Amino acid sequence: MQTPEEQLTEIQTAISQIITGAQEVWYNGQRVRKADLATLENRENTLLRRVRRKSRSGIRVRNITPYE
């Protein structure tokens, strides 16, 4: 299985190809359509969050109430 960083690179490459006009290609006489741009962008955002979270260091604590 690929790491989130590797997946992110592939997703960004696919997005770039779609933007530059490679949304559909012909392969062996059949039209092949790549994934929808919005779907790829959603996946990219998810992977970006994972990569950023992974690169943080230290302990992170949320939603605690301090003693008084």
N, C-alpha and C positions, 0 to 999 in steps of 0.2 A: 504494500500500500504506500502511496506517495505521501510525503510530508505536506502540511498545509502550505509551506513555501513553494514546493514544486507544483501543487495544484493551482496556487495563485498565479504562478508564471504561465501555466497553460491557459487559464481563464483569461488572463490579460492578453495573451497572444490571440486567442479566439475573438475577443472583443475588438482588438486592433484590426484583424482581418475583416470582420463584419463592417467596421467603419470605413475601411478602404475598398469596400465593394465585393467582398467574397462571401456574401450571405448564402448564395446558392452556387453550386458547381454541378457539372455534368460528369458522371462517372459510369463508364460502360453503358452509355446510352440512357442512363436514368438520371433524373434531376435529384440532387441531394441537397437538402436545406439544413444549414447548421442551426444550432440552438437559438432561441429568441434572445435578442439583445437584452431585454429587461431581465430575463431569467439569469443570464450570465452576469449582469451587473449586481443582482441580488446575491449571487454566489460569491462574487468578488468581495462585496462588503462583508459577508460572513467570514471569509478567509482572512481579510485584512484585520478584522477584530481578533481572530485567533492568533495571528502572527504577532500582533501588538501585545496581546495578553501574555503570550509565551515569552516575549522579550523583556518583560518587566521583571525587576528583581525585588526581593524583600517580601515582607508580609503585608497583606492588605486585609483590613478588617472593616466590615460594614455593619450598620444597624445594631450597634451595641449601646447600651445605656450605662454610663459610668456610675459607680457607687458614690453616694454622698455621705 
